[in-house]
Amino acid sequence: MLTPAQALRRILRRVAEVSPLPAERVTLAQALGRALSEDVRAGRDLPAFDNAQMDGYALRAADAPRADAVLPVAFEVFAGDRPGRSLPPGTCARIFTGAPVPGGADCVEMQEEVRRRGRSARFRRAAVRGRFVRAAGSDVARGAVVARRGDVVDPGTIGLAAALGRAELAVPRRPRVGVLATGNEVVALGGPIGPGEIFDSNSHALAAACADAGAVPTLLPIARDDIPSLRRALDVASGLDALVTTGGVSVGDRDLVKKALAEAGARLDFWRVAMRPGKPFAFGTWGRMPFFGLPGNPASALVAFEIFARPALRALQGLCGSGRLRVRARLAVAQEKPAGQTVFLRCRLEGSEGDARAEPLASQQSGHLASVAGLDALAVLPAGRARLRAGTLVEVVVLRSSSPSVRPGARIG
């Protein structure tokens, strides 16, 4: 069996063949957190004109070469006034933050350094050319690349784009993901439920996980444990960007998802990973569409999605890694595990920065939904060790932003 790291590398190599998805133009608000599909160039200087950095007086530095120079105040300039008004030699102008510097003026003195008396101003210190003037193009010069393809759009990028007059940005479109629940026992919400049946919870949880990864999920019709039913569900998935299935990928007589996909023309890349939970995991491609065959147990499905499907769906959007913080924390209690498997221990982070502990949840059963509700983190217990003592330092994947930051230099994985 592949290790989780080997499996993820193979997945990302396959997904790279179809990544990123074609670009679309979206509003600035819609672009937040998404990767750019093209370089963003400045179509104008920023600022577009010389302007005052603070409230004060605009003047020619040569007219106040020494302290205590007195100049008449010729006029006032406010933010929003049109640039171009010229300052007569030997005078100054009252000016306010952001206002255009009058023609001929080459500096601004802050009002705290000026004593005003009627229509005259006395300058307490010698003027310096360029002082408190934001020169045109000093922030961004016209034609400069202000953000590059692949950069992630953050609030600063949005502000910069808006300042340059850009109302839209080009980003890879969000992947459309089909989410397919399988099983004779699974029934849709809102309908009657009989003995031996369960409500479909996995597809709703996985759809939420897809949306959290930036994708657009579509719930497919629940498929029964037979090839015709699976074939009908797969027909609905045709044309999507990715497929996530849950259940039907193990070794039971009715675990038919892999067979149905193969008959539809899909190619299985690998099946089973040396991990817990999530061992019966399948990955392959159906044409250009990657598919992720997740286990049917709720915790297994969500953990496998987190480790494999989440970074793949982000890659389709031009984003790197899972976007999760990876930190170091100490195990609160000793753990025993299969030596040949990597275990993703569901836990809560406790303590403060530099002294955090990974406290395992009471239940680690893969079928217990309560073990994934309100989950803080996954502690990664590496293969090759069967016992880990309390206090052992392990890597932790932080799933919630409210969890404590546990070590300076923590990395995004």
C-alpha positions as CSV (number, residue, x, y, z in Angstrom):
1,M,0.0,0.0,0.0
2,L,1.0,3.6,-0.6
3,T,1.8,5.9,2.3
4,P,-0.4,9.0,2.6
5,A,2.5,11.1,1.3
6,Q,3.0,8.9,-1.7
7,A,-0.7,8.8,-2.5
8,L,-1.0,12.6,-2.3
9,R,2.0,13.1,-4.7
10,R,0.4,10.7,-7.2
11,I,-2.9,12.6,-6.9
12,L,-1.4,16.0,-7.4
13,R,0.7,14.8,-10.4
14,R,-2.5,13.6,-12.1
15,V,-4.5,16.8,-11.1
16,A,-1.6,18.9,-12.4
17,E,-2.5,17.7,-15.9
18,V,-5.8,19.5,-15.8
19,S,-4.9,22.4,-13.5
20,P,-5.7,25.2,-13.2
21,L,-9.2,25.3,-14.6
22,P,-10.0,27.9,-17.3
23,A,-10.2,31.5,-16.1
24,E,-13.3,33.6,-15.4
25,R,-13.6,37.3,-14.6
26,V,-15.2,38.0,-11.2
27,T,-15.8,41.0,-9.1
28,L,-13.2,42.0,-6.5
29,A,-15.3,40.6,-3.7
30,Q,-15.6,37.3,-5.5
31,A,-11.8,37.1,-6.1
32,L,-10.8,37.1,-2.4
33,G,-8.7,34.1,-1.5
34,R,-8.5,32.9,-5.1
35,A,-5.4,32.6,-7.4
36,L,-4.9,35.0,-10.2
37,S,-5.0,33.6,-13.8
38,E,-3.0,36.5,-15.2
39,D,-0.6,39.2,-14.3
40,V,-2.2,42.4,-13.1
41,R,-0.6,45.5,-14.6
42,A,-1.1,49.1,-13.6
43,G,-3.0,51.1,-16.2
44,R,-2.1,54.4,-14.5
45,D,0.3,55.9,-12.1
46,L,-0.5,55.5,-8.4
47,P,-0.9,58.1,-7.1
48,A,-2.0,59.7,-10.4
49,F,-0.7,63.2,-9.4
50,D,1.6,64.8,-6.8
51,N,-0.4,65.2,-3.6
52,A,0.0,66.2,0.0
53,Q,1.0,63.6,2.5
54,M,-0.5,65.6,5.3
55,D,-2.3,68.8,6.2
56,G,0.0,71.8,5.9
57,Y,1.3,74.4,3.4
58,A,2.6,73.8,-0.1
59,L,5.5,76.0,-1.2
60,R,8.7,76.2,-3.2
61,A,11.6,75.0,-1.1
62,A,13.7,77.8,-2.5
63,D,11.3,80.4,-1.0
64,A,11.9,79.2,2.6
65,P,15.6,78.3,2.6
66,R,16.0,79.1,6.3
67,A,13.9,79.0,9.5
68,D,11.4,81.8,10.2
69,A,10.7,82.5,6.5
70,V,7.3,84.3,6.1
71,L,5.2,83.8,3.0
72,P,1.7,85.0,2.0
73,V,-1.0,82.4,1.7
74,A,-2.2,82.6,-1.9
75,F,-5.1,80.1,-1.8
76,E,-6.3,76.8,-0.3
77,V,-6.3,73.4,-1.9
78,F,-8.6,70.6,-0.8
79,A,-8.7,66.8,-1.6
80,G,-10.9,66.4,-4.7
81,D,-9.8,69.7,-6.3
82,R,-8.6,69.5,-9.8
83,P,-4.8,69.4,-10.2
84,G,-3.1,72.1,-12.3
85,R,-3.5,75.4,-10.3
86,S,-0.1,77.1,-10.2
87,L,1.4,78.7,-7.1
88,P,2.8,82.3,-7.6
89,P,6.5,82.6,-6.8
90,G,7.2,83.7,-3.2
91,T,3.9,82.5,-1.9
92,C,2.5,79.3,-0.2
93,A,-0.9,77.6,-0.3
94,R,-2.9,76.0,2.5
95,I,-3.2,72.4,1.6
96,F,-4.9,69.3,3.0
97,T,-4.1,65.6,3.0
98,G,-4.6,64.1,-0.5
99,A,-5.0,67.4,-2.2
100,P,-3.1,68.0,-5.5
101,V,0.2,69.9,-5.0
102,P,-0.1,73.2,-7.0
103,G,2.1,73.7,-10.0
104,G,5.4,75.2,-9.1
105,A,5.3,73.9,-5.5
106,D,7.8,71.2,-4.7
107,C,7.3,70.5,-0.9
108,V,4.7,70.5,1.8
109,E,5.3,71.6,5.4
110,M,3.1,70.1,8.1
111,Q,0.9,72.6,9.9
112,E,2.5,71.8,13.2
113,E,5.7,73.5,11.9
114,V,3.9,76.6,10.6
115,R,2.5,79.6,12.6
116,R,-0.4,81.2,10.8
117,R,-1.1,84.9,11.2
118,G,-3.9,86.2,9.1
119,R,-2.9,85.7,5.4
120,S,0.7,85.0,6.2
121,A,2.5,81.9,7.3
122,R,5.8,81.7,9.2
123,F,7.8,78.5,8.7
124,R,9.7,77.3,11.8
125,R,12.3,75.4,9.8
126,A,14.0,75.4,6.5
127,A,11.9,73.8,3.7
128,V,13.2,70.7,2.0
129,R,12.3,69.8,-1.6
130,G,10.0,66.8,-1.8
131,R,9.1,66.8,1.9
132,F,5.6,65.4,2.5
133,V,4.8,65.2,-1.2
134,R,3.5,61.9,-2.6
135,A,4.9,62.0,-6.1
136,A,2.9,60.7,-9.0
137,G,3.8,57.0,-9.6
138,S,5.8,56.8,-6.3
139,D,3.5,53.9,-5.2
140,V,3.0,52.2,-8.5
141,A,4.3,53.3,-11.9
142,R,2.1,52.9,-15.0
143,G,2.8,49.6,-16.7
144,A,4.3,47.9,-13.6
145,V,3.2,44.4,-12.6
146,V,1.4,44.8,-9.3
147,A,0.4,41.1,-8.8
148,R,1.5,38.0,-10.7
149,R,-0.3,35.0,-12.0
150,G,-0.7,32.5,-9.3
151,D,-0.7,35.0,-6.5
152,V,-3.5,34.6,-4.0
153,V,-5.8,37.6,-3.9
154,D,-5.9,39.1,-0.4
155,P,-7.5,42.3,0.9
156,G,-4.4,44.4,0.0
157,T,-4.5,43.1,-3.6
158,I,-8.2,44.0,-3.8
159,G,-7.5,47.5,-2.5
160,L,-4.6,48.0,-5.0
161,A,-6.8,46.7,-7.9
162,A,-9.6,49.1,-6.9
163,A,-7.1,52.0,-6.7
164,L,-6.0,51.3,-10.2
165,G,-9.6,51.2,-11.4
166,R,-9.9,47.5,-11.8
167,A,-13.5,46.3,-11.0
168,E,-12.8,42.6,-11.9
169,L,-9.9,40.1,-11.8
170,A,-9.3,36.9,-13.7
171,V,-9.1,33.8,-11.6
172,P,-9.5,30.0,-12.3
173,R,-13.2,29.1,-12.1
174,R,-14.2,27.1,-9.1
175,P,-14.3,23.3,-9.7
176,R,-17.8,21.8,-10.1
177,V,-17.7,18.6,-8.0
178,G,-20.2,15.8,-8.0
179,V,-20.8,14.2,-4.6
180,L,-22.2,10.7,-4.8
181,A,-23.5,8.7,-1.8
182,T,-23.9,4.9,-2.3
183,G,-25.6,2.1,-0.4
184,N,-28.9,0.3,-0.2
185,E,-29.3,1.5,3.4
186,V,-28.9,5.2,2.6
187,V,-32.1,7.3,2.1
188,A,-32.4,11.0,1.2
189,L,-33.3,13.6,3.8
190,G,-37.0,14.5,4.0
191,G,-38.3,11.1,3.0
192,P,-39.5,8.2,5.0
193,I,-37.0,5.9,6.7
194,G,-37.5,2.3,7.3
195,P,-35.9,-0.4,9.5
196,G,-32.2,-0.9,8.7
197,E,-31.9,2.4,6.8
198,I,-30.0,5.6,7.6
199,F,-30.3,9.2,6.5
200,D,-27.7,10.3,4.0
201,S,-25.3,12.4,6.0
202,N,-22.0,11.8,4.2
203,S,-22.9,13.6,1.0
204,H,-24.0,16.7,2.9
205,A,-20.8,16.7,5.0
206,L,-18.7,16.2,1.9
207,A,-20.5,18.9,0.0
208,A,-19.7,21.3,2.9
209,A,-16.1,20.2,2.8
210,C,-16.0,20.8,-1.0
211,A,-17.4,24.3,-0.5
212,D,-14.9,24.9,2.3
213,A,-12.1,24.0,-0.3
214,G,-13.5,26.6,-2.7
215,A,-15.4,24.2,-5.0
216,V,-19.0,24.2,-6.1
217,P,-20.6,20.9,-5.0
218,T,-23.5,19.1,-6.7
219,L,-25.4,16.3,-4.8
220,L,-25.9,13.4,-7.2
221,P,-28.8,10.9,-6.8
222,I,-28.1,8.3,-4.2
223,A,-26.9,5.1,-5.9
224,R,-28.0,1.7,-4.8
225,D,-25.5,-1.2,-4.5
226,D,-25.9,-2.3,-8.1
227,I,-24.3,-1.5,-11.4
228,P,-27.4,0.0,-13.2
229,S,-28.1,2.4,-10.3
230,L,-24.4,3.4,-10.1
231,R,-24.4,3.9,-13.9
232,R,-27.4,6.2,-13.8
233,A,-25.7,8.3,-11.1
234,L,-22.5,8.5,-13.0
235,D,-24.3,9.7,-16.1
236,V,-25.4,12.8,-14.1
237,A,-21.7,13.4,-13.1
238,S,-20.5,13.5,-16.7
239,G,-19.0,16.9,-17.6
240,L,-18.1,17.9,-14.0
241,D,-14.6,18.8,-12.9
242,A,-14.2,16.2,-10.2
243,L,-16.2,13.4,-8.6
244,V,-16.3,12.4,-4.9
245,T,-18.0,9.2,-3.9
246,T,-18.6,7.7,-0.5
247,G,-19.0,4.0,0.2
248,G,-18.7,1.0,-2.1
249,V,-14.9,1.1,-2.5
250,S,-13.9,-1.7,0.0
251,V,-13.9,-5.5,-0.6
252,G,-17.5,-6.4,0.1
253,D,-19.7,-8.2,-2.4
254,R,-21.6,-5.0,-3.0
255,D,-18.7,-2.6,-3.1
256,L,-19.2,-1.9,-6.8
257,V,-18.1,1.7,-7.2
258,K,-14.7,0.9,-8.7
259,K,-16.3,-1.6,-11.1
260,A,-19.0,0.9,-12.2
261,L,-16.4,3.6,-12.9
262,A,-14.2,1.1,-14.8
263,E,-17.1,0.1,-17.0
264,A,-17.8,3.8,-17.7
265,G,-14.2,4.2,-18.9
266,A,-12.5,5.5,-15.8
267,R,-8.9,4.5,-15.0
268,L,-8.1,3.5,-11.4
269,D,-4.7,4.9,-10.3
270,F,-4.5,3.2,-6.9
271,W,-6.6,1.7,-4.2
272,R,-6.0,1.6,-0.4
273,V,-3.6,3.7,1.6
274,A,-1.6,2.7,4.7
275,M,-3.5,5.0,7.0
276,R,-6.2,5.1,9.6
277,P,-8.9,6.2,9.2
278,G,-9.4,6.1,5.5
279,K,-7.6,3.0,4.4
280,P,-10.1,1.9,1.7
281,F,-9.5,5.0,-0.5
282,A,-9.5,4.9,-4.3
283,F,-8.3,7.5,-6.8
284,G,-8.3,7.6,-10.5
285,T,-9.3,9.6,-13.5
286,W,-12.4,9.5,-15.7
287,G,-11.3,11.3,-18.9
288,R,-10.0,14.6,-17.5
289,M,-12.0,14.3,-14.3
290,P,-10.3,13.1,-11.1
291,F,-12.4,10.9,-8.9
292,F,-12.0,10.3,-5.2
293,G,-13.5,7.1,-3.8
294,L,-13.9,7.7,-0.1
295,P,-14.9,5.2,2.5
296,G,-18.5,5.0,3.7
297,N,-17.8,5.5,7.4
298,P,-18.3,9.3,8.2
299,A,-15.0,10.0,10.0
300,S,-13.0,8.0,7.4
301,A,-14.7,9.9,4.6
302,L,-14.0,13.3,6.0
303,V,-10.4,12.6,7.0
304,A,-9.6,11.1,3.6
305,F,-11.2,14.1,1.9
306,E,-9.1,16.4,4.1
307,I,-5.8,14.7,3.3
308,F,-6.4,14.0,-0.4
309,A,-9.3,15.7,-2.0
310,R,-9.0,19.1,-0.4
311,P,-5.5,19.8,-1.8
312,A,-6.5,18.4,-5.2
313,L,-9.5,20.7,-5.5
314,R,-7.4,23.6,-4.5
315,A,-4.9,22.7,-7.1
316,L,-7.6,22.9,-9.8
317,Q,-8.0,26.5,-8.6
318,G,-4.3,27.3,-8.9
319,L,-3.8,27.2,-5.1
320,C,-1.0,25.3,-3.4
321,G,-1.4,22.7,-0.7
322,S,-4.4,22.3,1.6
323,G,-4.3,25.8,2.9
324,R,-4.2,24.4,6.5
325,L,-1.8,25.4,9.2
326,R,0.6,22.7,10.2
327,V,2.2,23.0,13.6
328,R,3.9,21.0,16.3
329,A,2.2,19.9,19.5
330,R,2.8,17.3,22.2
331,L,0.5,14.3,22.7
332,A,-1.5,14.7,25.9
333,V,-1.8,10.9,26.4
334,A,0.2,7.9,25.1
335,Q,-1.0,6.3,21.9
336,E,-0.8,2.8,20.5
337,K,-1.2,2.2,16.7
338,P,-0.4,-0.3,13.9
339,A,3.3,0.2,13.2
340,G,2.8,0.1,9.4
341,Q,0.2,2.8,9.3
342,T,0.0,6.6,9.6
343,V,-2.8,7.5,12.0
344,F,-4.6,10.8,11.8
345,L,-5.7,11.2,15.4
346,R,-8.8,13.5,15.8
347,C,-8.0,15.9,18.6
348,R,-8.4,19.2,20.2
349,L,-5.5,21.6,20.7
350,E,-5.1,22.9,24.2
351,G,-2.7,25.2,25.9
352,S,-0.8,28.3,24.7
353,E,1.7,29.1,22.0
354,G,4.9,27.1,22.4
355,D,3.3,24.7,24.9
356,A,0.3,23.3,23.1
357,R,-1.1,19.8,23.6
358,A,-3.0,17.5,21.3
359,E,-5.9,16.1,23.3
360,P,-7.4,13.1,21.5
361,L,-11.2,13.0,21.3
362,A,-12.9,10.4,23.4
363,S,-14.0,8.4,20.4
364,Q,-11.8,7.6,17.4
365,Q,-14.4,5.2,15.9
366,S,-14.6,5.8,12.1
367,G,-18.4,5.4,12.2
368,H,-19.0,8.1,14.9
369,L,-20.1,11.4,13.5
370,A,-19.7,13.1,16.8
371,S,-15.9,12.5,16.4
372,V,-15.8,15.0,13.5
373,A,-18.2,17.7,14.7
374,G,-16.3,20.7,16.1
375,L,-13.0,19.0,15.3
376,D,-9.9,21.2,16.0
377,A,-7.2,19.3,14.4
378,L,-5.6,16.0,13.2
379,A,-2.5,14.8,14.9
380,V,-0.3,12.9,12.5
381,L,1.1,9.7,14.2
382,P,3.8,8.5,11.7
383,A,4.3,5.0,10.4
384,G,7.1,3.0,11.8
385,R,6.1,3.4,15.4
386,A,3.6,1.3,17.3
387,R,3.7,3.3,20.6
388,L,4.1,7.0,21.2
389,R,4.5,8.3,24.8
390,A,2.6,11.2,26.3
391,G,4.6,14.3,25.5
392,T,5.8,13.1,22.1
393,L,6.1,16.0,19.7
394,V,4.0,15.4,16.6
395,E,2.8,17.4,13.5
396,V,-0.7,18.6,13.8
397,V,-3.0,19.7,10.9
398,V,-5.1,22.6,12.2
399,L,-8.6,22.5,10.9
400,R,-10.1,25.6,12.6
401,S,-8.8,29.1,12.7
402,S,-9.9,29.4,16.4
403,S,-7.3,26.8,17.4
404,P,-4.3,28.1,19.2
405,S,-1.1,28.9,17.3
406,V,1.3,26.6,18.9
407,R,4.7,27.4,17.5
408,P,6.4,30.4,15.8
409,G,7.3,29.5,12.2
410,A,4.3,27.1,11.8
411,R,3.9,26.3,8.1
412,I,1.0,26.2,5.7
413,G,0.6,22.7,4.2
